[in-house]
Amino acid sequence: MARGRKAVVTALDGALSVAPNPPSWLPSHAKAEWRRVMPQLVVDRKIAAHELGTVEAYCLAVANMRTAEAIVSKDGPTYVSPTGELKRHPATTLVKEAVEASRRLAAELGLTPASRTKNKGGAAGNDDDDALGDI
């Protein structure tokens, strides 16, 4: 097996040049996250039209996380069951699942510090670090 440098991910063919509006069906927290991340994804040329579903899923996970966290903040992380036992609030599980999903999707989209170092983005054929130039 050949060894060497891994291929650097560059701009996508067919990358969006303008940030689309968020889908109307997204909840308000999800729309706010869409408006926060979409311009950067477009500037970095890391997103194509066929990948908008991943952005929708990420934004929805963030919205679910915020909604569930608001419930936990209001009600507390535990409750007393009808049998008198102290139990974990079900919304804490929703928070955990939404955090995990949003982190996984953020990394896939190149929105985390670690994923940004792996996925440099940029215009196709414009790699200043490439000694071979635009061959």
N, C-alpha and C positions, 0 to 999 in steps of 0.2 A: 504494500500500500504506500502510495506516495505521501510524503509529508511536506508541509509548507504552510504558508499563510492562508488563513481562511479568506474567502472572497468577501470583499467589503460590499455591503448593501448600499446601493446608490438610489437615486430618484427612480420612481416607478415610471414605466412607459404608461402614458395616459393619466398621469397624476393630475389631480384637480388644480386649477389655477385660481379659483375663487371659492371661498368658503360658502357652502350652501346653508340655507336657514335650517334650523332644527325641525324635525318632523312635528306636525301639529299634535300628534297623539302622545308625545312624551310629556311626563309630568313636569311641573315648573322647575324643580331642582335639576332634573335631567337636561332641560333646555338651557339652564344657566351653565351647566358643565359643558354642554355642546358649544355654547358661545365662547367659553373660556379656552377650550382646547382646539377647536376646529381651525381657527386662524393660524395657529402654530403648525399644525399638521399640513396645512396648505402651503405655508411659507417654506417649510422644510421639504416640500414635495414628497411627503411620505404616505399620502393617501390617494387612492383612486376611487372612482365612483362605485366599483363593485365591492369595496371594503367598508362602505358606510354602515352596513349592518353591524360590524364590529364596534364602530364608534357609538352606534345606538345602544348596543348591549353594555358597553362601558358606562355610558351616561346613565342608563337605567340602573345599573348596579350602584353607581354613586348616589342616585336619588333614593334607592331602596335603603342604602346604608344610612343616609341622613334621616329618612322617615322613621326607620326602626330605632335609631339612636335617640330621636326625640321622644319616642314612647318610653324607652328605658330611662331617659333623663326625668321624665314626668312621673313614671310609676316606680322607678327604682329597679335594680338588677334582680331582686328577689320578691317573692310574694308568699303568703301563707295559704296553703291549699285548704280545701274544705275539711280535710282530715287533720288539719293543724300542723302539717309539715311545712318547713321552710323550703321553697323550691326556687329554682332559677327561672326568671321571667322568660317566656318563649321568645320575646323580641330580641333577647341577647343572642340567640342562635341566628336570627335573621341578620343582626348586625355582623356577626362573624362571617356568615356565608357571603354577604354583600361585600365586605371588606376583601375577602379572599378573591372573589370574582373581579372586583374592580382593580385590584393589584395585578392579577394575572392579565387582564385585558389591557391595562395601562402599559405593562411591559411589552405586550404584543404590538401595541401601537407606537412604542418608542417614547412614552411619556415619563418614564422613570429615569433617574440618573444613570443607573446601571445599563438600561437598554439604550440610552442615548449614546453611550460610549461604544456600543456594539453596532449601532445603526446610525451612521453619520449623515445619511440623506445627501442632499445636494443635487445639483443638476447632473444629468447623465453625461458621462464623458468629460467631466470637469473635476478630476481628482488631482489636486496639487501634490499629493503624497506619492502619486504614481510616477515612477521613474520613466515609464514607457510613454507617458503623455497620452495623447488621444489617438493611438494607433488603431 
